[in-house]
Amino acid sequence: MFREQGYVERCYCEAEAVRGCGCCGRARCESHLSDSLCDRCSRALTRELATLTGRAWAVGGVVGAVGVLGLMVAHVGPACILAAPAGIVAGYLQRRLQRRSVQAALAPVMSATKGELAAPPEPPAFPSAPTATYGSY
């Protein structure tokens, strides 16, 4: 009877796994997958994307500004009305592209490591101002 049963992959909570994580490939149950990523990969991805947030919207701003200038040169009347949504869409698409590329870069690292994520690096301390010494030149 035991040999007839198929092998069932289990999540770390011992529930039956639904599918693998989209990043590390480990088997996870439905409650431990969100947006096709496990909790660990999702935290790592969020941490990495936090450093890149401004870059995506800067690309969108550049696309919008160039679009406005290009439409103004072409003598299109409502240039701002037409180019502003293009900038917003470009920022959104750049954000999605960043998410995919960061996820692809994290996949080998996340699948090769176990346990909790390493603590995030602390930001460098702001250098304190030099103290003035009185009476010396």
C-alpha positions in Angstrom: 0.0 0.0 0.0 2.8 2.4 0.9 4.7 1.9 -2.3 1.6 2.6 -4.4 1.3 6.1 -3.1 3.0 8.8 -5.2 5.6 11.1 -3.7 4.0 14.3 -2.4 6.3 17.3 -2.0 5.7 19.2 1.2 6.0 22.8 2.3 8.1 23.6 5.3 4.8 23.8 7.3 4.2 20.1 6.3 1.2 21.1 4.1 1.0 19.6 0.7 2.9 21.8 -1.8 0.9 23.4 -4.6 3.8 24.5 -6.7 7.4 25.8 -6.5 8.4 29.3 -5.8 9.0 31.4 -8.9 12.4 32.5 -7.7 14.1 29.7 -5.7 12.0 26.8 -7.0 11.3 25.4 -3.5 8.0 23.6 -3.0 5.5 25.8 -1.1 1.8 25.5 -0.1 -0.8 28.0 -1.2 -0.6 30.0 2.1 3.1 30.5 1.7 3.1 31.7 -1.9 2.1 35.2 -2.8 2.5 36.5 -6.3 4.2 33.1 -7.2 7.0 33.9 -4.7 7.6 32.4 -1.3 7.9 34.7 1.7 11.7 34.6 1.8 12.1 35.5 -1.9 9.5 38.1 -1.7 11.3 39.8 1.2 14.7 39.7 -0.7 13.1 41.1 -3.8 11.4 43.9 -1.9 14.7 44.7 -0.2 16.6 44.9 -3.6 13.8 46.9 -5.3 13.8 49.5 -2.6 17.2 50.6 -3.7 16.1 51.0 -7.3 12.7 52.8 -6.9 13.8 56.2 -8.1 15.6 55.0 -11.2 12.4 53.6 -12.8 10.4 56.8 -12.3 13.4 58.9 -13.5 13.2 56.9 -16.8 9.5 57.7 -16.9 10.2 61.4 -16.3 12.8 61.5 -19.1 10.4 59.7 -21.5 7.7 62.2 -20.6 9.9 65.2 -21.0 11.4 64.1 -24.3 7.9 63.3 -25.5 6.6 66.7 -24.6 9.6 68.4 -26.4 9.2 66.1 -29.4 5.5 66.8 -29.7 6.1 70.6 -29.3 8.7 70.5 -32.1 6.2 68.6 -34.2 3.6 71.4 -33.5 1.1 69.1 -31.8 -1.1 71.3 -29.6 -1.8 69.3 -26.5 1.7 68.0 -26.1 1.6 67.7 -22.3 -1.7 65.9 -22.3 -0.3 63.3 -24.8 3.2 62.9 -23.4 2.5 62.9 -19.6 0.7 59.5 -19.7 3.5 58.1 -21.8 5.9 59.0 -19.0 3.8 57.4 -16.4 3.4 54.2 -18.5 7.2 54.2 -19.1 7.9 54.4 -15.4 5.5 51.6 -14.7 7.0 49.4 -17.4 10.5 50.2 -16.2 9.5 49.1 -12.7 8.2 45.8 -14.0 11.4 45.3 -16.0 13.5 46.0 -12.9 11.4 43.4 -10.9 12.0 40.7 -13.5 15.7 41.4 -13.8 16.3 41.5 -10.1 14.3 38.3 -9.7 16.4 36.6 -12.3 19.6 37.8 -10.6 18.4 36.6 -7.2 17.2 33.2 -8.3 20.6 31.4 -8.2 21.4 33.0 -4.8 18.1 32.2 -3.2 18.0 28.6 -4.5 21.5 27.9 -3.2 21.0 29.3 0.3 18.8 28.2 3.2 17.4 29.8 6.3 16.7 33.4 7.0 18.0 36.2 4.9 21.1 38.0 6.0 20.5 41.2 7.9 20.4 44.2 5.5 23.6 46.2 5.5 23.5 49.3 7.7 23.7 52.6 5.9 27.0 54.4 6.4 27.1 56.8 9.4 27.0 60.4 8.5 30.4 61.8 9.3 30.3 64.2 12.3 31.6 67.7 12.0 35.1 68.2 13.2 35.3 69.7 16.7 36.8 73.1 17.0 39.8 73.4 19.3 40.1 76.9 20.8 43.5 78.5 21.2 45.3 76.6 18.5 46.1 77.9 15.0 
